Amino acid sequence: ISSAKPILEEISKYQHELHSLSDEMKNLEEDLTIKEKKLKEHQNISKGLIEKIQRLNEKIKSFKKDVIQWMAYEISSNLRDGDTCPVCGNVYHPREQKKVLIDFEMYDRLNKELEATKEEKTKNDMKIERITEELSQLREKLSERKKRIKALSGTIDDMKKKLENIGYTEETDKNLETLLVEKEKISKKLQDLEAMIGRLGGRISETVSYTHLTLPTN
């Protein structure tokens, strides 16, 4: 027991650290799960924003074609045969142009919505970048804790082997406790016997004294 005590104290200290590390690992894994869920949510948001930007670009592209046709119509409406075209510099010859109606308010709203969507995506991408960095740090911490747990477990196993080498087992304390109980019982019996011997000794002394007093003298 004396030889095992310092080793047992070290094992207890390392087991306490293992317990703390296990709790920390549990918290880190919970944080990791939450962060991964958030990352997925923001990735889905980013995917939706990309699709929205593509749709807006298609609408604006279609509007631009209509605007070009509208501009051509407006310019040609103010030109006469033989005039110089202010756009291409060629001599203008009239031809039938289809009038195009443009909803410039809608066109302006689409452009503003596109810029707002791009800005929203930029902010969301920054969140994705931050969460990704946080996830990287969490995984690194988890990896370090796992390595420490593995090292501690190995150290504890080595110490248990040392205990076995000096003859200490998990039953040793139980056996010692049993022996100590037996020792207490024996000590109690010994005390009782000593008290009985004391009482008997007293009685013997009394008997001897009485006998000496009552014997006839010559």
C-alpha positions as CSV (number, residue, x, y, z in Angstrom):
1,I,0.0,0.0,0.0
2,S,2.8,2.4,0.9
3,S,4.6,1.8,-2.4
4,A,1.3,2.0,-4.4
5,K,0.1,5.2,-2.8
6,P,2.1,7.8,-4.9
7,I,1.2,5.9,-8.0
8,L,-2.4,5.8,-7.1
9,E,-2.4,9.5,-6.5
10,E,-0.9,10.1,-9.9
11,I,-3.5,7.9,-11.5
12,S,-6.3,9.7,-9.7
13,K,-4.9,13.1,-10.9
14,Y,-4.7,11.9,-14.5
15,Q,-8.2,10.3,-14.3
16,H,-9.5,13.7,-13.0
17,E,-7.9,15.4,-16.1
18,L,-9.4,12.7,-18.3
19,H,-12.9,13.4,-16.9
20,S,-12.4,17.2,-17.5
21,L,-11.2,16.5,-21.0
22,S,-14.2,14.3,-21.7
23,D,-16.6,17.0,-20.6
24,E,-14.7,19.5,-22.7
25,M,-14.8,17.2,-25.7
26,K,-18.6,16.8,-25.3
27,N,-19.0,20.6,-25.3
28,L,-16.7,21.0,-28.3
29,E,-18.6,18.4,-30.3
30,E,-21.9,20.1,-29.5
31,D,-20.5,23.4,-30.6
32,L,-19.2,21.7,-33.8
33,T,-22.6,20.3,-34.6
34,I,-24.3,23.7,-34.1
35,K,-21.6,25.5,-36.3
36,E,-21.9,22.8,-39.0
37,K,-25.7,23.3,-39.0
38,K,-25.3,27.1,-39.3
39,L,-22.7,26.7,-42.1
40,K,-25.1,24.5,-44.1
41,E,-27.9,27.0,-43.6
42,H,-25.8,29.9,-44.8
43,Q,-24.5,27.8,-47.8
44,N,-28.1,27.2,-48.7
45,I,-28.9,30.9,-48.4
46,S,-25.9,31.7,-50.7
47,K,-27.1,29.1,-53.2
48,G,-30.5,30.8,-53.2
49,L,-29.0,34.2,-53.7
50,I,-26.9,33.0,-56.6
51,E,-30.0,31.7,-58.3
52,K,-31.8,35.0,-57.6
53,I,-28.9,37.0,-59.1
54,Q,-28.9,34.8,-62.2
55,R,-32.7,35.3,-62.6
56,L,-32.3,39.1,-62.2
57,N,-29.4,39.2,-64.7
58,E,-31.6,37.4,-67.2
59,K,-34.4,39.8,-66.7
60,I,-32.1,42.9,-67.0
61,K,-30.4,41.4,-70.1
62,S,-33.8,41.0,-71.7
63,F,-34.7,44.6,-70.7
64,K,-31.4,45.8,-72.3
65,K,-32.4,44.3,-75.6
66,D,-35.7,46.1,-75.4
67,V,-34.0,49.3,-74.5
68,I,-31.7,49.1,-77.5
69,Q,-34.7,48.6,-79.8
70,W,-36.5,51.5,-78.1
71,M,-33.4,53.7,-78.6
72,A,-33.2,52.7,-82.2
73,Y,-36.9,53.5,-82.7
74,E,-36.6,56.9,-81.0
75,I,-33.5,57.9,-83.0
76,S,-34.9,56.7,-86.3
77,S,-38.2,58.6,-85.6
78,N,-36.2,61.9,-85.6
79,L,-34.2,61.1,-88.8
80,R,-35.1,61.7,-92.5
81,D,-34.0,59.9,-95.5
82,G,-30.4,60.8,-96.3
83,D,-29.5,62.1,-92.8
84,T,-26.4,60.8,-91.1
85,C,-27.0,58.3,-88.3
86,P,-25.6,59.7,-85.0
87,V,-24.9,56.2,-83.8
88,C,-23.1,54.5,-86.7
89,G,-22.3,57.5,-89.0
90,N,-23.9,55.9,-92.1
91,V,-26.5,57.5,-94.3
92,Y,-30.0,56.8,-92.9
93,H,-32.6,55.2,-95.1
94,P,-36.0,54.9,-93.5
95,R,-37.4,51.4,-92.8
96,E,-40.3,50.2,-90.8
97,Q,-39.4,50.0,-87.0
98,K,-41.5,48.2,-84.4
99,K,-42.3,50.5,-81.5
100,V,-41.2,49.1,-78.2
101,L,-42.6,50.1,-74.8
102,I,-40.2,50.1,-71.9
103,D,-41.1,50.0,-68.3
104,F,-38.2,52.0,-67.0
105,E,-39.4,52.0,-63.5
106,M,-39.3,48.2,-63.5
107,Y,-35.9,48.2,-65.1
108,D,-34.7,50.6,-62.3
109,R,-36.2,48.3,-59.6
110,L,-34.5,45.3,-61.1
111,N,-31.1,46.9,-61.0
112,K,-31.6,48.1,-57.4
113,E,-32.8,44.6,-56.4
114,L,-29.8,43.1,-58.2
115,E,-27.3,45.3,-56.3
116,A,-29.1,44.6,-53.0
117,T,-29.0,40.9,-53.6
118,K,-25.3,41.0,-54.4
119,E,-24.6,43.0,-51.2
120,E,-26.7,40.4,-49.2
121,K,-24.7,37.6,-50.8
122,T,-21.4,39.3,-49.9
123,K,-22.4,39.6,-46.3
124,N,-23.6,36.0,-46.2
125,D,-20.3,34.9,-47.8
126,M,-18.5,36.7,-45.0
127,K,-20.5,34.8,-42.4
128,I,-19.7,31.5,-44.2
129,E,-16.0,32.4,-44.1
130,R,-16.2,33.3,-40.4
131,I,-18.1,30.1,-39.5
132,T,-15.6,28.0,-41.6
133,E,-12.7,29.5,-39.6
134,E,-14.5,28.8,-36.3
135,L,-15.1,25.2,-37.4
136,S,-11.4,24.8,-38.3
137,Q,-10.5,26.0,-34.8
138,L,-13.0,23.7,-33.1
139,R,-11.7,20.7,-35.1
140,E,-8.1,21.6,-34.1
141,K,-9.1,21.8,-30.5
142,L,-10.9,18.4,-30.7
143,S,-7.8,16.9,-32.3
144,E,-5.6,18.2,-29.5
145,R,-7.9,16.9,-26.8
146,K,-8.1,13.5,-28.5
147,K,-4.2,13.3,-28.6
148,R,-4.1,14.3,-24.9
149,I,-6.7,11.7,-23.9
150,K,-4.8,9.1,-25.8
151,A,-1.5,10.1,-24.1
152,L,-3.2,10.1,-20.6
153,S,-4.8,6.7,-21.2
154,G,-1.4,5.3,-22.1
155,T,0.2,6.8,-19.0
156,I,-2.5,5.4,-16.8
157,D,-2.1,2.0,-18.3
158,D,1.7,2.1,-17.7
159,M,1.1,3.1,-14.1
160,K,-1.4,0.2,-13.6
161,K,1.3,-2.2,-14.8
162,K,3.7,-0.7,-12.2
163,L,1.1,-1.5,-9.6
164,E,0.8,-5.0,-10.8
165,N,4.6,-5.4,-10.7
166,I,4.7,-4.4,-7.0
167,G,1.8,-6.9,-6.3
168,Y,-0.9,-4.3,-5.9
169,T,-4.3,-5.1,-7.4
170,E,-7.8,-3.6,-7.1
171,E,-8.5,-6.2,-4.5
172,T,-5.6,-5.1,-2.3
173,D,-7.6,-2.2,-0.7
174,K,-10.6,-4.5,-0.1
175,N,-8.4,-7.1,1.4
176,L,-6.7,-4.5,3.6
177,E,-10.0,-3.2,4.7
178,T,-11.1,-6.7,5.6
179,L,-7.9,-7.3,7.6
180,L,-8.3,-4.0,9.4
181,V,-11.8,-5.0,10.4
182,E,-10.4,-8.3,11.6
183,K,-7.7,-6.5,13.5
184,E,-10.3,-4.3,15.3
185,K,-12.2,-7.4,16.3
186,I,-9.0,-9.1,17.6
187,S,-8.0,-5.9,19.4
188,K,-11.4,-5.8,21.0
189,K,-11.2,-9.5,22.1
190,L,-7.6,-8.8,23.4
191,Q,-8.9,-5.9,25.5
192,D,-11.7,-8.1,26.8
193,L,-9.3,-10.8,27.7
194,E,-6.9,-8.4,29.4
195,A,-9.8,-7.0,31.4
196,M,-10.8,-10.6,32.4
197,I,-7.3,-11.4,33.4
198,G,-7.2,-8.3,35.4
199,R,-10.4,-9.2,37.2
200,L,-9.2,-12.8,37.7
201,G,-5.9,-11.5,39.1
202,G,-7.7,-9.4,41.5
203,R,-9.8,-12.3,42.7
204,I,-6.7,-14.5,43.1
205,S,-5.0,-11.9,45.2
206,E,-8.1,-11.5,47.4
207,T,-8.3,-15.3,47.8
208,V,-4.6,-15.6,48.7
209,S,-4.9,-12.8,51.2
210,Y,-8.0,-14.3,52.8
211,T,-6.4,-17.8,53.0
212,H,-3.4,-16.4,54.6
213,L,-5.5,-14.6,57.3
214,T,-7.6,-17.7,58.2
215,L,-4.8,-20.3,58.4
216,P,-4.1,-21.4,62.1
217,T,-0.7,-20.4,63.5
218,N,1.6,-22.9,65.3
